[in-house]
């Protein structure tokens, strides 16, 4: 009986985090290409935000819950909800269901997400250097975008956009590293583990 209970406690499920990081990274890059003026804000970004940045990350959050990973559960579920919320902010006014968001309201929205991300960044100090970079650059991105909305500065928004592309690329790197390191059973792409 004891052996059966011990077997049930062994977690043999796959690591869902690379999928969540992929969804976050790709969507962040696309949106910030739009913020930089490289591409327009179209259904490509909204579709990515709704399904890959949003829904996929929500699923990953639930899978992290199953793996008893509180940080992963909270991070992926909340940022998945962020992307779905952002798409709703863009689309609800077009459907006649609300007034469009003004810049000051968006500034406060982004500031709250920045504050939340500061505390998530503190959590990464016990995980890996790669995640520290992802979350640290995300903190900077939220606050830069908030300042751009509060001030109306196009220059700050463009600077934030390029910083956001770096943030998204760092999430992709972390995703790829987690997958390849597991597949090859060795460090192919370093994540900079933190000693506990």
C-alpha positions in Angstrom: 0.0 0.0 0.0 2.8 2.4 0.9 4.5 1.7 -2.5 1.3 2.6 -4.3 1.0 5.9 -2.5 4.7 6.7 -3.2 4.1 6.0 -6.9 1.2 8.4 -7.0 3.4 11.1 -5.6 6.0 10.9 -8.4 5.3 13.6 -11.0 5.9 12.2 -14.5 4.1 15.0 -16.4 5.8 17.2 -18.9 7.1 20.7 -18.0 4.4 23.1 -19.4 6.5 26.3 -18.8 8.1 26.4 -22.2 4.7 26.6 -23.9 3.7 29.5 -21.6 7.0 31.3 -22.3 6.6 30.7 -26.0 3.1 32.2 -25.9 4.2 35.2 -23.9 7.3 35.8 -25.9 5.8 35.6 -29.4 2.8 37.8 -28.4 5.0 40.3 -26.7 7.3 40.6 -29.7 4.4 41.1 -32.1 2.7 43.7 -30.0 5.9 45.7 -29.6 6.6 45.5 -33.3 3.3 47.4 -33.6 4.2 49.8 -30.8 7.5 50.5 -32.7 5.6 51.2 -35.9 7.0 48.2 -37.8 3.6 46.5 -38.3 0.0 47.7 -37.8 -2.1 46.5 -34.9 -4.3 44.0 -36.7 -6.1 40.7 -36.1 -2.7 39.0 -36.3 -1.8 40.6 -32.9 -5.3 40.3 -31.5 -5.5 36.6 -32.5 -2.1 35.9 -30.9 -3.1 37.8 -27.8 -6.4 36.0 -27.4 -5.3 32.4 -28.2 -1.5 32.1 -27.8 -0.6 34.8 -25.3 -4.0 34.4 -23.5 -5.7 31.0 -23.7 -2.5 28.9 -24.0 -1.0 30.6 -21.0 -4.2 30.0 -19.0 -3.9 26.3 -19.8 -0.2 26.3 -18.8 -1.1 28.0 -15.5 -3.6 25.1 -14.8 -0.9 22.5 -15.7 1.5 24.3 -13.4 -1.1 24.0 -10.6 -1.3 20.3 -11.2 2.5 20.2 -10.8 2.2 22.0 -7.5 4.1 25.1 -8.8 2.6 28.1 -7.2 4.8 30.6 -9.0 4.1 29.1 -12.4 0.4 28.8 -11.7 0.1 32.5 -10.7 2.5 33.8 -13.5 1.0 32.0 -16.5 -2.6 32.3 -15.4 -2.3 36.0 -14.7 -0.3 37.0 -17.8 -2.7 34.8 -19.9 -5.6 36.8 -18.4 -3.6 40.0 -19.1 -3.5 39.3 -22.8 -7.2 38.3 -23.0 -8.0 41.5 -21.1 -5.9 43.6 -23.4 -7.7 42.1 -26.5 -11.1 42.9 -24.7 -9.9 46.5 -24.1 -9.3 46.8 -27.9 -12.4 45.0 -29.1 -15.2 45.8 -26.7 -15.5 49.4 -27.9 -15.7 48.2 -31.6 -18.6 46.0 -30.6 -20.4 48.9 -29.0 -20.1 47.4 -25.5 -18.0 50.1 -23.8 -16.2 53.4 -24.4 -12.6 53.2 -25.7 -9.9 53.3 -23.1 -8.2 56.7 -22.6 -4.5 57.1 -22.2 -4.6 57.9 -18.5 -6.7 54.8 -17.8 -4.3 52.7 -19.8 -1.4 54.2 -17.8 -2.9 53.1 -14.5 -3.7 49.7 -16.0 -0.1 49.2 -17.0 1.2 50.7 -13.7 -0.7 48.1 -11.7 0.7 45.3 -13.9 4.1 46.7 -13.4 3.8 46.7 -9.6 2.5 43.1 -9.8 5.4 42.1 -12.0 7.9 43.6 -9.5 6.8 41.1 -6.9 6.9 38.2 -9.5 10.4 39.4 -10.4 11.4 38.9 -6.7 10.2 35.3 -7.0 12.6 34.7 -9.9 15.5 35.5 -7.7 15.2 31.9 -6.4 14.7 30.3 -9.9 17.1 31.2 -12.7 19.0 34.1 -14.3 17.0 33.7 -17.5 13.7 34.2 -15.8 15.2 37.1 -13.8 15.9 38.8 -17.2 12.4 38.0 -18.6 10.6 39.4 -15.5 13.1 42.3 -15.0 12.7 43.4 -18.6 8.9 43.0 -18.2 8.8 45.3 -15.2 10.7 47.9 -17.2 8.3 47.4 -20.2 5.2 47.9 -18.1 6.5 51.1 -16.5 7.8 52.5 -19.7 4.5 51.9 -21.5 2.7 53.5 -18.5 4.9 56.6 -18.6 4.3 56.8 -22.4 0.6 56.8 -21.8 0.7 59.3 -19.0 2.9 61.7 -20.9 1.8 61.0 -24.5 5.5 60.6 -25.5 5.9 58.8 -28.8 9.7 58.6 -28.1 9.2 56.8 -24.8 6.6 54.4 -26.4 9.1 53.6 -29.2 11.9 53.0 -26.7 9.5 50.8 -24.7 8.6 48.9 -27.8 12.2 47.9 -28.6 12.8 47.0 -24.9 9.6 44.9 -25.1 11.0 43.1 -28.2 14.1 42.2 -26.1 11.8 41.0 -23.3 9.9 38.8 -25.7 13.1 37.4 -27.2 14.4 36.5 -23.7 11.1 34.6 -23.0 11.6 32.7 -26.3 15.2 31.9 -25.4 14.1 30.6 -22.0 11.4 28.5 -23.6 13.8 27.0 -26.2 16.5 26.4 -23.5 14.1 24.5 -21.3 13.0 22.2 -24.1 16.4 21.6 -25.6 18.1 21.1 -22.3 15.5 18.4 -21.4 15.6 16.7 -24.8 19.4 16.5 -24.8 19.8 15.8 -21.1 22.4 18.4 -20.7 22.9 22.2 -20.9 22.6 23.1 -24.5 21.4 26.7 -23.8 22.3 27.9 -20.3 19.6 29.3 -18.0 21.9 30.4 -15.2 20.5 28.4 -12.3 20.4 30.1 -9.0 21.9 28.2 -6.0 19.3 27.8 -3.2 
